[in-house]
């Protein structure tokens, strides 16, 4: 396509659309109909330019023009409590449910990796020696040592906020960096499993694995599930770069990227609950069985939420994407 010829052919339409938009609400009925027609044609022109000869300046100009026209034609819609309710009852659980074929295997394999690392460290004294000096390891694993006092080393509220921030950042990084073929996600996931495996190995070598699990399970079940969901979704996004499916790579990435953005918000809420448990329940004086019961209850509640609400929304066709009016005008931009 000759870009200069294309611009010359359609410049008058773009200028006319810009003129009508500048007039705002002072349009006659015929002019309003003309604005809608020009908006549709210009959206098509934008699609052709983007796929044929992507010129940055022209693309930016037409994108801005189409956005202004769309706001005029469709109107500006403000977020409401209805949007929040829809997100929590359909959008977020549907997105998590639809990506289950990625995050469930991720969870299983990651857990096995952590257990394997823990077994390797716990049964090989030479590996333990490479982690720290014997006196340091005893200080970490003894009754009242670092592993036990870690969860009560700061005021509960500030500790919960710190944990929530760190975990939310890790989950967001998994979702965002997934587009880089998922490689950074694998590294983040490995570091998390390595830390868990080291704890399992060192505490099991000191015959105190039951204490370690009693401290980890109350908050760790929900926390790790959120991390696995984020990692699995990030890996799915990375695979989309390689194999976009029946749609174009750009369309597939846009859809799954929007869903991933929504999942980042939803997982932040899940990790907030996990942070509260870690800050207030894990270091509490409750018996171990009570603390673990709280953790299992929170985990089962989340899985039921995903299975029931997410499964229902997914079967109804919800992909965890934005509602149709909030997406780009896909149909209008099809050449």
Order of alpha helices (4+ residues) and beta strands (2+ residues): alpha-alpha-alpha-alpha-alpha-alpha-alpha-alpha-alpha-alpha-alpha-alpha-alpha-alpha-alpha
